[in-house]
Amino acid sequence: RIKGDGLNVEYTYYHDEAEAVLRVEELLSRWTEDEQVLPGDITVLSMTDWDSSLIRNLGKRWRRRFQIVDSTAGCHWHQSSLTFSNVLDFKGLENRYVVLLDLEKFEETKADLSKLYVGMTRANAMMSLMVPTSLKPTLDQYQLNNLPALQAHLMDE
């Protein structure tokens, strides 16, 4: 978990899809039950659509609570529903708590880097990334590459 003056960011690493599903369910339970976050304040973003996302493997308890937000749904959803969207359909929208998943589909292309950026900038209170362990070195390198820019920005403040 990274804390500072900005947004809280949490990384959860997993080895396989079954573990990822378990971690997402644990996260949703923690937010909705322990931290009393309203379901409508939580959005799950995916690099893909519902049918290809690991979200489809959540237990029925969770799956039935989702409303899919797509390019036709706009920015209105029920506060009693968790929301799911692919990253591109959620561009221009935001929510308090956001989970970004299905990063195993991430490729180091300009388009996927853009999607990653969009996905990581949709939360305004808490950002959680579900990351396959195989992608950890790549994300670590992106962070290291951006460290000089961050240090320069902090020096200018």
VENPEBEL-V349158 format. One line per field, one symbol per residue. phi: phi as a letter, one per 20 degrees, with the letter a starting at -180 (. if undefined). psi: psi as a letter, one per 20 degrees, with the letter a starting at -180 (. if undefined). burial: b if it has 24 or more other ideal C-beta (glycine too) atoms within 12 Angstrom, else e. Layout:
phi: ???
psi: ???
burial: ???
This chain:
phi: .dcafeffccdcdbebffffggffffffffffefelffgfedcddcfbegfdefffeffggegfeededcfeemddbffedfdcbfgffegndbbfdcddcmffefcfdgfffffffgffdeeccbdcdecfgfeggffffgfffefgfffffffff
psi: ppqbibqpppppqqhrhghggghgggghggghggikpphijpppqqiarghiqihijqqhhggiiqppoaiihbjprpiipqqqqqghiipirrrgppppakiiipqlrgghhggggghijiqjgppppopqhhighghghggghighhgggghhi.
burial: eeeeeeeebbbbebeeeeebbebbbbbbeebbeeeebebbbbbbbbbbebeebbbbebeeebbebbbbbeeeeeeebeeebbbbbbbbbbeebbbbbbbbbbbbbbeeeeebeebbebbbbbbeebbbbbbbeebeeebeebeeeeeeeeeeeeeee
